Structures are given as C-alpha cells and as structure tokens.
Amino acid sequence: IEKTLKSKDFLWVNQKYIEKTKMIYLQ
C-alpha cells in the first residue's frame, strides 16, 4: 500500500496524523 502512495501524499497524511495526535495530548 505504501508503494502506491506518493511521497508527498504520505508526508501530508503523516503530518495530519501528527497534528491530530498533538491536539489529543494537549487536551
């Protein structure tokens, strides 16, 4: 699955996941 994803798309999804994780910990 990772191979089908573009590098930019993978980084974008990873960034969004990090942002959500940070928000959860900050709450």
mmCIF file of the N, C-alpha and C atoms, coordinates in Angstrom:
data_MODEL
# 
_entry.id   MODEL 
# 
loop_
_atom_site.group_PDB 
_atom_site.id 
_atom_site.type_symbol 
_atom_site.label_atom_id 
_atom_site.label_alt_id 
_atom_site.label_comp_id 
_atom_site.label_asym_id 
_atom_site.label_entity_id 
_atom_site.label_seq_id 
_atom_site.pdbx_PDB_ins_code 
_atom_site.Cartn_x 
_atom_site.Cartn_y 
_atom_site.Cartn_z 
_atom_site.occupancy 
_atom_site.B_iso_or_equiv 
_atom_site.pdbx_formal_charge 
_atom_site.auth_seq_id 
_atom_site.auth_comp_id 
_atom_site.auth_asym_id 
_atom_site.auth_atom_id 
_atom_site.pdbx_PDB_model_num 
ATOM 1  N N  . ILE A 1 1  ? 0.843  -1.210 0.000  1.00 0.00 ? 1  ILE A N  1 
ATOM 2  C CA . ILE A 1 1  ? 0.000  0.000  0.000  1.00 0.00 ? 1  ILE A CA 1 
ATOM 3  C C  . ILE A 1 1  ? 0.879  1.261  0.000  1.00 0.00 ? 1  ILE A C  1 
ATOM 4  N N  . GLU A 1 2  ? 1.930  1.261  0.794  1.00 0.00 ? 2  GLU A N  1 
ATOM 5  C CA . GLU A 1 2  ? 2.808  2.433  0.865  1.00 0.00 ? 2  GLU A CA 1 
ATOM 6  C C  . GLU A 1 2  ? 3.426  2.736  -0.496 1.00 0.00 ? 2  GLU A C  1 
ATOM 7  N N  . LYS A 1 3  ? 3.720  1.686  -1.254 1.00 0.00 ? 3  LYS A N  1 
ATOM 8  C CA . LYS A 1 3  ? 4.346  1.882  -2.566 1.00 0.00 ? 3  LYS A CA 1 
ATOM 9  C C  . LYS A 1 3  ? 3.422  2.635  -3.513 1.00 0.00 ? 3  LYS A C  1 
ATOM 10 N N  . THR A 1 4  ? 2.114  2.416  -3.374 1.00 0.00 ? 4  THR A N  1 
ATOM 11 C CA . THR A 1 4  ? 1.164  3.077  -4.267 1.00 0.00 ? 4  THR A CA 1 
ATOM 12 C C  . THR A 1 4  ? 0.996  4.548  -3.898 1.00 0.00 ? 4  THR A C  1 
ATOM 13 N N  . LEU A 1 5  ? 1.299  4.894  -2.662 1.00 0.00 ? 5  LEU A N  1 
ATOM 14 C CA . LEU A 1 5  ? 1.146  6.287  -2.229 1.00 0.00 ? 5  LEU A CA 1 
ATOM 15 C C  . LEU A 1 5  ? 2.326  7.128  -2.693 1.00 0.00 ? 5  LEU A C  1 
ATOM 16 N N  . LYS A 1 6  ? 2.041  8.360  -3.058 1.00 0.00 ? 6  LYS A N  1 
ATOM 17 C CA . LYS A 1 6  ? 3.123  9.252  -3.466 1.00 0.00 ? 6  LYS A CA 1 
ATOM 18 C C  . LYS A 1 6  ? 3.835  9.765  -2.220 1.00 0.00 ? 6  LYS A C  1 
ATOM 19 N N  . SER A 1 7  ? 5.086  10.125 -2.376 1.00 0.00 ? 7  SER A N  1 
ATOM 20 C CA . SER A 1 7  ? 5.857  10.608 -1.224 1.00 0.00 ? 7  SER A CA 1 
ATOM 21 C C  . SER A 1 7  ? 5.169  11.807 -0.585 1.00 0.00 ? 7  SER A C  1 
ATOM 22 N N  . LYS A 1 8  ? 4.727  12.742 -1.408 1.00 0.00 ? 8  LYS A N  1 
ATOM 23 C CA . LYS A 1 8  ? 4.071  13.941 -0.882 1.00 0.00 ? 8  LYS A CA 1 
ATOM 24 C C  . LYS A 1 8  ? 2.792  13.581 -0.145 1.00 0.00 ? 8  LYS A C  1 
ATOM 25 N N  . ASP A 1 9  ? 1.995  12.698 -0.728 1.00 0.00 ? 9  ASP A N  1 
ATOM 26 C CA . ASP A 1 9  ? 0.734  12.316 -0.088 1.00 0.00 ? 9  ASP A CA 1 
ATOM 27 C C  . ASP A 1 9  ? 1.006  11.637 1.243  1.00 0.00 ? 9  ASP A C  1 
ATOM 28 N N  . PHE A 1 10 ? 2.017  10.775 1.273  1.00 0.00 ? 10 PHE A N  1 
ATOM 29 C CA . PHE A 1 10 ? 2.336  10.067 2.514  1.00 0.00 ? 10 PHE A CA 1 
ATOM 30 C C  . PHE A 1 10 ? 2.759  11.060 3.592  1.00 0.00 ? 10 PHE A C  1 
ATOM 31 N N  . LEU A 1 11 ? 3.591  12.012 3.217  1.00 0.00 ? 11 LEU A N  1 
ATOM 32 C CA . LEU A 1 11 ? 4.043  13.011 4.184  1.00 0.00 ? 11 LEU A CA 1 
ATOM 33 C C  . LEU A 1 11 ? 2.877  13.872 4.656  1.00 0.00 ? 11 LEU A C  1 
ATOM 34 N N  . TRP A 1 12 ? 1.960  14.185 3.737  1.00 0.00 ? 12 TRP A N  1 
ATOM 35 C CA . TRP A 1 12 ? 0.810  15.021 4.098  1.00 0.00 ? 12 TRP A CA 1 
ATOM 36 C C  . TRP A 1 12 ? -0.068 14.298 5.109  1.00 0.00 ? 12 TRP A C  1 
ATOM 37 N N  . VAL A 1 13 ? -0.346 13.028 4.850  1.00 0.00 ? 13 VAL A N  1 
ATOM 38 C CA . VAL A 1 13 ? -1.177 12.240 5.771  1.00 0.00 ? 13 VAL A CA 1 
ATOM 39 C C  . VAL A 1 13 ? -0.467 12.108 7.110  1.00 0.00 ? 13 VAL A C  1 
ATOM 40 N N  . ASN A 1 14 ? 0.834  11.872 7.069  1.00 0.00 ? 14 ASN A N  1 
ATOM 41 C CA . ASN A 1 14 ? 1.603  11.730 8.302  1.00 0.00 ? 14 ASN A CA 1 
ATOM 42 C C  . ASN A 1 14 ? 1.559  13.026 9.104  1.00 0.00 ? 14 ASN A C  1 
ATOM 43 N N  . GLN A 1 15 ? 1.666  14.159 8.415  1.00 0.00 ? 15 GLN A N  1 
ATOM 44 C CA . GLN A 1 15 ? 1.620  15.461 9.090  1.00 0.00 ? 15 GLN A CA 1 
ATOM 45 C C  . GLN A 1 15 ? 0.272  15.668 9.770  1.00 0.00 ? 15 GLN A C  1 
ATOM 46 N N  . LYS A 1 16 ? -0.811 15.321 9.067  1.00 0.00 ? 16 LYS A N  1 
ATOM 47 C CA . LYS A 1 16 ? -2.145 15.481 9.638  1.00 0.00 ? 16 LYS A CA 1 
ATOM 48 C C  . LYS A 1 16 ? -2.310 14.581 10.854 1.00 0.00 ? 16 LYS A C  1 
ATOM 49 N N  . TYR A 1 17 ? -1.759 13.375 10.773 1.00 0.00 ? 17 TYR A N  1 
ATOM 50 C CA . TYR A 1 17 ? -1.857 12.444 11.893 1.00 0.00 ? 17 TYR A CA 1 
ATOM 51 C C  . TYR A 1 17 ? -1.114 13.003 13.100 1.00 0.00 ? 17 TYR A C  1 
ATOM 52 N N  . ILE A 1 18 ? 0.031  13.604 12.863 1.00 0.00 ? 18 ILE A N  1 
ATOM 53 C CA . ILE A 1 18 ? 0.818  14.185 13.960 1.00 0.00 ? 18 ILE A CA 1 
ATOM 54 C C  . ILE A 1 18 ? 0.043  15.341 14.590 1.00 0.00 ? 18 ILE A C  1 
ATOM 55 N N  . GLU A 1 19 ? -0.558 16.178 13.752 1.00 0.00 ? 19 GLU A N  1 
ATOM 56 C CA . GLU A 1 19 ? -1.319 17.319 14.277 1.00 0.00 ? 19 GLU A CA 1 
ATOM 57 C C  . GLU A 1 19 ? -2.467 16.850 15.154 1.00 0.00 ? 19 GLU A C  1 
ATOM 58 N N  . LYS A 1 20 ? -3.183 15.827 14.701 1.00 0.00 ? 20 LYS A N  1 
ATOM 59 C CA . LYS A 1 20 ? -4.305 15.304 15.485 1.00 0.00 ? 20 LYS A CA 1 
ATOM 60 C C  . LYS A 1 20 ? -3.800 14.714 16.790 1.00 0.00 ? 20 LYS A C  1 
ATOM 61 N N  . THR A 1 21 ? -2.688 14.011 16.738 1.00 0.00 ? 21 THR A N  1 
ATOM 62 C CA . THR A 1 21 ? -2.127 13.393 17.939 1.00 0.00 ? 21 THR A CA 1 
ATOM 63 C C  . THR A 1 21 ? -1.723 14.471 18.942 1.00 0.00 ? 21 THR A C  1 
ATOM 64 N N  . LYS A 1 22 ? -1.123 15.551 18.455 1.00 0.00 ? 22 LYS A N  1 
ATOM 65 C CA . LYS A 1 22 ? -0.716 16.643 19.341 1.00 0.00 ? 22 LYS A CA 1 
ATOM 66 C C  . LYS A 1 22 ? -1.937 17.250 20.020 1.00 0.00 ? 22 LYS A C  1 
ATOM 67 N N  . MET A 1 23 ? -2.989 17.473 19.256 1.00 0.00 ? 23 MET A N  1 
ATOM 68 C CA . MET A 1 23 ? -4.206 18.072 19.816 1.00 0.00 ? 23 MET A CA 1 
ATOM 69 C C  . MET A 1 23 ? -4.782 17.186 20.914 1.00 0.00 ? 23 MET A C  1 
ATOM 70 N N  . ILE A 1 24 ? -4.755 15.888 20.683 1.00 0.00 ? 24 ILE A N  1 
ATOM 71 C CA . ILE A 1 24 ? -5.300 14.953 21.679 1.00 0.00 ? 24 ILE A CA 1 
ATOM 72 C C  . ILE A 1 24 ? -4.480 15.038 22.971 1.00 0.00 ? 24 ILE A C  1 
ATOM 73 N N  . TYR A 1 25 ? -3.159 15.076 22.837 1.00 0.00 ? 25 TYR A N  1 
ATOM 74 C CA . TYR A 1 25 ? -2.316 15.126 24.035 1.00 0.00 ? 25 TYR A CA 1 
ATOM 75 C C  . TYR A 1 25 ? -2.448 16.470 24.748 1.00 0.00 ? 25 TYR A C  1 
ATOM 76 N N  . LEU A 1 26 ? -2.659 17.527 23.986 1.00 0.00 ? 26 LEU A N  1 
ATOM 77 C CA . LEU A 1 26 ? -2.767 18.855 24.595 1.00 0.00 ? 26 LEU A CA 1 
ATOM 78 C C  . LEU A 1 26 ? -4.064 19.011 25.373 1.00 0.00 ? 26 LEU A C  1 
ATOM 79 N N  . GLN A 1 27 ? -5.096 18.306 24.974 1.00 0.00 ? 27 GLN A N  1 
ATOM 80 C CA . GLN A 1 27 ? -6.384 18.441 25.655 1.00 0.00 ? 27 GLN A CA 1 
ATOM 81 C C  . GLN A 1 27 ? -6.311 17.894 27.073 1.00 0.00 ? 27 GLN A C  1 
# 
